[in-house]
């Protein structure tokens, strides 16, 4: 769900850029193009910025005080179920089916949409590369002379290749370090005036690096394909780039009516080829009517904006992006009912377990698990507590519990079988003084050779826990016998889920070591093992 959370924040940034663009509708298209590009790329930076910047949380409304404990518990549980923070069955029980995981399904839907968008871009790019490789370099003097003249006038720094294709609808430009202008098959019939208009428009794209900006924006749109604002912003970005190049041609002295006439004629004879977003076409039907209306409107500003104006609007968009990356709603942190389930090492629930919760002041409350192993210690405020359990035949635990996030109010506790202890006193006669003086020399020890693992088996992440998004760590104690085998494994601690504990114990039992030698003799050795189960996004 992190992608959709970032998508909402990024959509706010893009929406702000669209709003600023609408406010600047009477300013130059170049300025609006800068605003949209800054909005799209700032939105893409929301994810890394949200990790780098400190979070400014918006506190939620405080919970309404409830007089009776029973009413408080009922109201809090209802609120939790309604909000989806936690539920009575939020932790999967061993052997039970995993509930419907909306986050997992949503993640797969996003991945499918991104894959489709990326595939479409790759297919169109490959088709464009094939068309370019089959094109013929331009050799006519009038094209080459106009190319050099207009490149020098517009300040184009790259060497531009003019290529003639065998496609009727291909007219546009693409490329970054080695840009090229693609022409249709009937380019020989064009007049010098049309050649000057087409070259001027396409060279303006190259000078402004429009192709690279548009492709980068389409990649961002592929990531946030589920947000309609990115689709609108990318379409507006292409339209503003076309109008900005139209303004460059009009500033060069071409009459607006003549330019519109040539543009209409090109649109009638050159239907855009199926190359998708990979090429900037001069006569794309989706923007043609709007562009002609704009070029015939004499009240619109056409001059390039000053650096100060560009810096100002870009700073506004960056400010929105920083705010969207930093501010977030604070997670509900109680007070909530502290509930959970108590298991044994086999994963079965344990009834009749006495639980005691004690706070820092020494105040305590108790509860006993029901036949389903569930307990409810009542509405508990955030903080640090000591939770202890007691059941005959099982080890008594005392564990620190910190309640901060909503999920921590639902606990899973695993009890291990208790340790049997017996004290034996062995007596005998004290040796005489003579015998004591004839004792054998004292043997100095401490020469130990630690064990070395010879066979390693990695734990397998339980499928039910992985599908449910559950993480945790399992502390274990293992006894290595004199032959290097793991003779026994037991759980240390009570806050490991039984599914994770079983997977960790099954793997550790299969480990093999070289014998541990103490002064040359093989001895048993106790080993602490911590197995951490974590999921990656």
N, C-alpha and C positions, 0 to 999 in steps of 0.2 A: 504494500500500500504506500510505500515511500514515494514511488514514482507519481502516484496521483496526488499526494500531499504537495510534492514539489511542483506538480502541474498546476495546482490551484494557485500557488504563489506566483509561478511564472506567468500564468494567464492574467494576473492582476497587473504585472509589469507591461505585458503586451497591450492590455486594454487601456492602460494609461498612455502608451505611445499612440494608439489609435485615436484617443481623445485629443491629445495634443495635435495630431495631424489634422483632425477636423477643425480645430481652432485656428490652424495656420492655412486654411484652404485658399486664402487670398494671397499668400506668400508664394515664393518660388517652389517649384517641384523638387529642386535639389535639396532645399531645407527639409521638406517633408520626407524625402528619401533618407536623409541622415537620421531623422527622428525614428522612422520605422526600423532602420537597421540597428540603431542603438537599442531600441526596445526589444527586438528579437534576440540580439546577442547578450543583452543584460539579463533577459529572462533565462537564457541558457546558463548564465553564471550564477543563478539563484542557488542551485544545488551545492556547488563548492563553497559559496559564500555562507550558506546556512551552517556549514560545518566549521568554517573559520571564524565567523563573527560570534560574539557573545549573544546569548538568547535573551530577549526582552519579553518576558511572559506577560500576557494579559490575564489578570486574576478573574476567575469566574465568580458569579454571585454566591454569597455564602448560603449554606443550607439553612432551611427553616428549623428553628428549635422545636423539638417534640417532647412533650411532657413525659409520657410513660415509656419505659424501655421497650415494651412489646410493640407499641406503635412506632417507635423509632426504628426497631429492627425491621418491621414489616414495610415501612415507607422506604428505608434505605435499600432493602432487597429489591423492591419494586422499581426504584429508580435505577439501580444497577442493571436489572434485566431490560428495562426500557431503553437505556442508553447503550447497552451492549458492552459495557466496560468489562464485567465479569458475569458469569452465570454459575448456578449451582453445579453444573457439569462441565466447567471450563477445562478441568484437567481430565484427560482420557483415562479411564480405568483399564487395567490390564485385561486383555482378551475381549474388550468391547470395541465396537465400531467407532471410527472417528467421525465427529459431526461435520456437517457441511462447512467447508472453509472458503468463505467469500474472498479472502485475501489471496488465496492460492489461485482461484479461478480468475480473479481480476488480473493477477500478474500474468497468467497465461494469455489472456485476451490482449493485454498490452503488448506482450512479446510477439503475438501473431500480427497485430496491426503494424508494429515497427518493422517486422520482417517483410511484410507486403510492401510497405512504403519504400524500404531500402532496396528491395528487389526491383521495383519499378524504376527507381533512379539508376540502378546499375544497368538495367536493360536499355534504357534510353541513352545512357552514356556510351555503352558499347556500340549501339546502332550509329551514334554520331561519329565515333572513332572510325567505324567501317566506312561511312560515307566520306569522311575527310580523307582517308587513305586512298580511296578510289577517285578523288577529285583531281582536276588538272590545274597546275599553277597558271596564273594569268600572265600572258606575254604581250598583250596589246599595249602600245605606248600610251594611249590616252588614259587608261586605267592606272598604269604605273606612275605617270606624271601627276595625276590628280591625287594619288595616294601620298606621294612625297610632299606635295604642296599642302594638303589638308593636315597631314600628320605634323608638319612643322608649325602650322598656324594654331592647331589645337593643343600642341605640347605633348604629343604621344611619344613616349620614350622607348617603347618596344618596337621592334621590326615587325610589321604586320604583313602576313601572307594573304593574298587574294586568290581564292580557289574557285574554279568553276565545276559544279556538280552536274550530274545527269538527271536531277530531280526538278520537276516543274515548280514545286512549292518551296524550295529551299532558298531562303534569303535571310541572313542573320549573322551573328558573330558568336564565338565562344573561344575559350582558352585564357590562361593567365600569364604564364611566362612567355609562351609563344602563341599569341592570339592570331586568329585568322578570320577572314570574312568569306562566307560561303555565298555563292551566287547561283541562281537557277539556270536551267539549260537555255533559256531564250534571252540571256543578257545581251546578246549582240545587237538586238533591236532597240536598246535603250539609247536615249539621247544624252548629250553631254550634261544637260541640266539635271536629268534623273540620276545620272551617275554621280554627280556632285552631291545631290541630296542624300542618296543611299550611303555613299562613302562617308559623308559628313556625320550622318546619324550613327553609323556603326563605329566610326573612330571615336565619337564622343563616348560610346559605351566603353571602349577600350581605355580611354583616358581616365574614366571614372571607376574602373575596375568593377563594373556592374555584374559581370558574369561570375566572378569569384564571390561577391557579396550575395548574389541570388542563390548560388549553389549552397553556400554555407547556411543561408536561411532555410533552404529546403531540407537540409539535414536536421536542423533544429526542429522543423515542423514534423519530420518523421519520428522524432523522439516523443514529441507532444502531440501526436496525431489525434488524440481523443479530445483535444481542446479546439473548438471552432474558431477561437480568436487567432490562433496561429495560422489557420488556413486563410482567414480574412487578411491578416497582416502580410502574409507572403504574396497574396494576390495584389494588394495595394502597393507593396514594395516593387513588384514588376511594373505596375502601371505608372508609378511615380518615376521610375528610372526611364521608361519610354518617353514620358512627357519632358523630363529634364534634358534628354537628348534632342527632343523636338525643339525645345527652347534654344539649345546650342545652335541648331541649324537656322532658326529664325534670327538669332543674334548675328549670324554670319551674313545676313542681308537677303535671304531668300524670302519672297513674299508669302504670307500665310496662305492666301488662296491658291497660289501655284503649288506650294508644298502639300496642301490638302488634296489637290487634284491628282498629283503624282501618287500620293499615298493610297487613294481610293483605287487608282488604276492598278497599282501593285497588288492590292488586296484582292482585286477581281481575278488577276491572272496568276497569282502565287498563293495557293492555299498552303498553309503551314504543313510541313512534313511531320510525320509521326516520330518526333524525337523528344517529346515530353518537355521537361524543364531544363534540358541540357543545353539549349541554345536560346539566345535572345533574338527573337524574330521582330522585324520592323513592322510587319503587317498582321499581327495577331488579332483575329476578329473580336476577341473578348474585350479589348481595350480600344479598338479603332474609333468607335463613335465618341467615346469620352475624350479621346485625344484630339479629334478634329474639332469638337466643340471648344476645347481649351485653347487650341492654337488660333481659332478665329475670334476668341474673346480678347479684345485689346486692353481690357482693364486689369488683366492678371500680370503679376510681377514675373519677369523672366530672368533677371540678372542673378548671378550666383550670389549666395548669401555671404556675409562677412564671417570671418573666423570667430568673432565674438558672439554672433548670433548662433552659430553652430555649437560653440562650446556651452552656451547658456542652455539650450534645449537638451543637449546630451547630458549635461549635469543634472537637469531635472529628472530625466529618465533613470540615470544612475542612482539618484537619491531614492526614487521609488523602488528600484531593485534592491538596494541595501536595506530599506525598511521591510520589504517583503521577505528578505532572507533572515532578518533578525527577529521580527515580531512573530509570536506564535501564541496560540491559546494554551494556557496553563492547564495541565492535566488535573482532573479532579483527584484530590488527595484526602478524602474522608472528611469527617469520620464515617467509617463503613463497618458493616458486620464482619468480624474476623472469623472466617469459617475454613473448613478443609476436610481432608480425609486422612485417616491413619491406616497404613498398610503394614504387612509383615514382609519378610524377605522374599516370599513366593509371589507377592503381588495380591494376596487376599486381604480383604478389609478386616480390621480388628475392632470388634465391639468392646464395650466396657473398659475403655482406656481412660484413666483419670488425667485430665489436662489442667494445668494451672498457668495462668498468665499474670506476671508481676511487673509493675512499672517501676520507674526510678524512685518513687516515694515509698515503695514497699507495699502499696495497695495491690490486692490480687483478686482474681476471679477464677472460678473453676467451671468445668463442664466435663461430661462423660460422653464418649462416642456412642451413637446408637447402633442398631444392628447392621446398618450399612457403612459403619465406620466413620460417619460424619460427626463433626462437632461444630458448635456455634458458641463463641465466647462473647457474643453481643457486640454492639456498636463500639468501636475502638478508635480513638483519635490517633493521628499520625505521631510517630515517635519510636523510641527504642524500648523493647520489652525483653523479658526472660520467659521463655516458654518451656515448661517441664512436663514430662509424662510419666506415668507409673502404671505398670501392669505386671502381675505375677508371672514369672517365667521369662520376662523380657528385660533387657537392660534399661535402666532409668536414664532419661536424657534430660539435659538442661541446655537449651540453645537460645542464643540471642536472636531476636527477630526485629528487623527494622521495617517500619511501615511508612512508605513514602509514595510509591506509585500504586495505582488502583489494583494492579494484578497481585500485589504483595498481600492483600487482604484475603487471598485464597491460598491456603497452605497445603502441601502434600508432605506427609511425615511418614517415614519408614522406620520401624522398630526392628532391632536385631535381637536375637536370642541372648539371654543373660549369660554371664560368665559364672561358672561353678567354682567356688573357692573352698579350699580345705587346708587347715593348718595342722601339721604333724610335728611333734617334738620327739626327737631321738636322743636318749641318754645312754651314757656309758661311763666307766671309771676313768678318772683323770690319771694320766701316766705319772710314774714316780719321777723324782728329780734326776736320777741317774739316766733313766730312759729318755727324759727330755733333753739331757745334754748330749745324747747320742743321736739326735735327729739327723735325718738326711739333709744334704745341702738344699737350700731354697732354689726352686726352679723359676727363673725370670721369664715371663711370657710377654705377650703383646705383639708378636710377629704374626700379622694377619694378611691373608691374600683375599681381597674381596671377590665376590662372584662376578662372572662375565656372562651376559646374556648370549645364548647360542641359538635360541629359537624364539622369534617374536610373532605374535598374532595380534593384529589390530582389531579393536572393538568395532562392531557394525552398528551404525546408527539405526535404532528401531524405526521401522517405517511409520508406525502410528504416531510416534513422537515427532518425526520429521514433518509429516503431513499436517500435524497440529501446530507446528512452529514452536515446539517446546525445546528449551535449552536447559543446561545445568551441568554441575560437576559432581563426580562420585569419588569420595575419599575411601580408599581401601587399605586394609592391612593384610599382607600376604606372608606366609611362613615358607621359607625355602629349606627343604630338608638336606641331609648330608649328601644326597646324590644329585642335588641341583634341581629337583622337581618342586613345583609349588604344591605343597601338601595341603594347605588350607588357605582360604580367602574369606575375609569378612568385611562388612561395611563399617566404616568409622564415621559416625555422625548420623543424623536422622532426617536431613532435608534433601535427600536424593530420591528422585522418583524411582519406584521399583522397576519400571521398564528399563531405565537407563542403568540402574544398578545391576540388573541381571545381565545386560549386554556387556558391561565392563567386567563383571566377575567371570563370565564364560570365556572371555579372551585371556584374562590374566591366568586362569587355571591351566592354560595350554603353554605358558611360557616355560622355557628350559634354561638353566644356568650351569656354569661350571661349579663344582663344589667350593664352598667357602672354607679356607684352611686357616686355622688358628694354631700357631706353633707346630704346623705340619699335620694337624689332625683335622678331618672334615667335621664341621659343626653346622648346626642349624642357625639360620639368621632370619630376623624379622625385617620386612621391607614395607615402607609406606608408598602407596601408589595413588595418584590423583588423575582421574580420567575426566577430561572436560569435553562435553558435547556442545558444539556451537554450530549455528547456521550462518551462511554467508548470503548477502543479497545478490 
